[in-house]
Each structure stands twice: as C-alpha cells, then as structure tokens.
Amino acid sequence: MIVTLTPNPSIDRTVRVLRLERGELNRTSAPTSEAAGKGLNVARALHLHGAETLAVLPIAAESATTYLMLLGDAVPVAPVPIPGLVRTNLTILETNGTVTKLNEPGPELREADVEALLAAVEATAARWLVGCGSLPPGAPTDFYARVARLATAERRVAVDSSGAALRACLLPGLDLIKPNVAELEELAGDRLETLGDVLGAAASLVGHGLRAVLVSLGADGALYVDRDRAVHAEATVSEVVNTVGAGDALLAGYLAAGGGPDAVATAVAWSVAAIRSTGTWMRLVSDADRAAVRLRSEVERTRPLLRQVLAVAR
C-alpha cells in the first residue's frame, strides 16, 4: 500500500478569466471547489488507477463537513481531527494558460497533532510512505525528517516539499525527494541553466546519501537520478488545460510504476494526463498520454532549460 501524509490540506477553488487585470474588477467564471492537498492529490490519482492507497491528513473541525463532502469517495482517508478551519487556495486561470495561485497558510498544527499524524502513518502497512506539501503554522521544520525516520526495510519514504522543510529531511537513506527546478536550485544554492546543471545538482544530493531524486522540469519533462543511472523523459503537449496538480500526478505515476528509473516514462505520462484535465484531480491516463512521452537514452547536458511550466509542474 502507498500511504500519503498531507500536513496542510486545502479546499482548492478555481476560477477562469479572460485576462487578469491587477487593481481592476475582474469577472470570473463560476468557481469550482475540490478537496485537495498534495498528498491527497497523489493518493486520489493512485486510487483512480486501481492502486491500493490511503491518505492520512489533519481535518480541521470547523470545516470537516465541507471538506469530507467535497472529497466524497474519491480516495480512502485516515483523518486526524485538529482544531481550526481548513485553508482555501484560489487558482486563477487565464485563457492564455497563465496560472495565478493564492494560497492561505492553513490552521496551526500543535505538537500533539504532529505526534498523532506520525502515529497514524506508522500504524499503516505502507510499502511507500510519502510526505507531501507545505507545512502549516506551528509545524516543526523537521516534520518531514521525522517522517523519514519511519523508514524500515519494508517501508520506503519519499518527500515532496520545499524550503527548510525539504532541506531538513535530506538524511542518508531517504529513498526519494521530488523537487521542481526552483526547489532544487534552493537546495543547490545556485541557478540551474541546463539539463547538465540539474543532473549535477541532483547527483550531488545522491552523493551525500539520498537514494534517488526525481526532478520535475516543466516543459522539459522530468529527470531521475540515483547512484547508478540518470533518466530523462519529456512530452510534447499542445492541449494544455491546467498545470495545477501535474507534479502530484508525476509522483503518483512514479510510485504506481514501482519507482526507480524504469518508472520515469510512466510518471511523465501521468503528468501529461493531469495537464489535459480540467481540475486538480486528474483523469485516467490514456494511450495518447503514454504515446506523447519520449524517453531519452542520454541526458543532453548542454541543453538549456525552457523554464516554462507546461508539462510537469508542481
């Protein structure tokens, strides 16, 4: 079973505008609302495709009814009750493909809540334990480091986060991290201009004890690096609908395919399906999504990064 842990879930509201005008009245489409959170998105994608999964997450008391109603039966969940109100994140989609996100901080997570979440995931029969997303107010910086320490011979751990929370969990033996380019740059302390730069930064992390790094590269696809191999896959997609959640789909596809270098093409195909979907929740992966993926036999080290969030965004 693949168990996800989302310390800061959200209700994601999405509206569409012709063009966002700052400082002006903007009229939008009717909003859509979804129960979300990075780990929940990963678990929902896995569940949609028939994988055994469970989403562990705090449920804020004041909005529990609304959140669970929006979630429905989309994914099995193990809720941990906490006080407060779940955050609402607003996504504004422009007709030219520009995405603007306004994310709230979320309810405070107390130490007792942290312990309850960690106990909940430790009690599961997880073969993969996946910590995902930002930390809410009150959560300790070493939250994901504590998750990483739950790894055993039977339980592998992956982390998809950013900033200090991600840096704190870079422990020897951690099975996987999934940064995007900006997050990898922050870890490396340098700007990454080419695929070779990305490869070097990821390989450095592996050299310091991580087992593998899966980097989401936007329009350049994804790059996987472990101690023995580096694999690059990408896709050309003309019908980009919504990049929100594509990075979660990338990670879900990677896990569903068993992980490792052979899972990268599947991971990118799932991301393609996500950006062709209208909401945060992806649709089923199609043969056309798989056919769009190109697996590169070698990493083109001198190739400049496009830095466009079109194919594999977080």
Order of alpha helices (4+ residues) and beta strands (2+ residues): beta-beta-beta-alpha-beta-alpha-beta-beta-beta-alpha-beta-alpha-beta-alpha-beta-alpha-alpha-beta-beta-beta-alpha-alpha-alpha-beta
